[in-house]
Amino acid sequence: QPRVAVDAMGGDHGPAVVVEGAVLASRELGVAVSLVGPERTLREELGRLGATSAVEVVDAPDVVGMGEKVSLSALKRRSSIQVALERVRDGQADAFFSGGNTAACWTIAD
């Protein structure tokens, strides 16, 4: 089963759309999803969807904004992008997804 670490805070519409898509992917495609972001926020979104056990939640309290400078985003060691990429690096996930700040993703992944 493929394991995907998802930056749940990325994208123009915040976690609501990302969490919903991750739950659907988990259910319909059989993908094991780790949603990465502020735990409380993610659990609230999962509760809203009635999907509290559909995916794993990994706490990452910091968020990289869409327009944030890359130099600042790289300093956020507990950002959802950083933590999700670490899961791939450490073998806890096979892939990474983010709809967020592309430049920050590239810089942090390097």
VENRAZI-V738959 format. One line per field, one symbol per residue. ss: DSSP state (h for helix, s for strand, l for the rest). phi: phi as a letter, one per 30 degrees, with the letter a starting at -180 (. if undefined). psi: psi as a letter, one per 40 degrees, with the letter a starting at -180 (. if undefined). Layout:
ss: ???
phi: ???
psi: ???
This chain:
ss: llsssssllllllhhhhhhhhhhhhhhhhllsssssslhhhhhhhhhhhllllllssssllslllllllhhhhlllllshhhhhhhhhhlllllsssslllhhhhhhhhl
phi: .dcbccddcdjdcideddddddddddddcicdccdcleeedddddddedibdcdbdccdbdcbcddcddedddddddcdddeddddddedidbcbbbbccddddeddddd
psi: hihhhhgeeiidfaddddddddddddddefhhhhhhahddddddddddeffdediihhhhdihhideihddddeegefiddddddddddeeeidiihheahdddddddd.
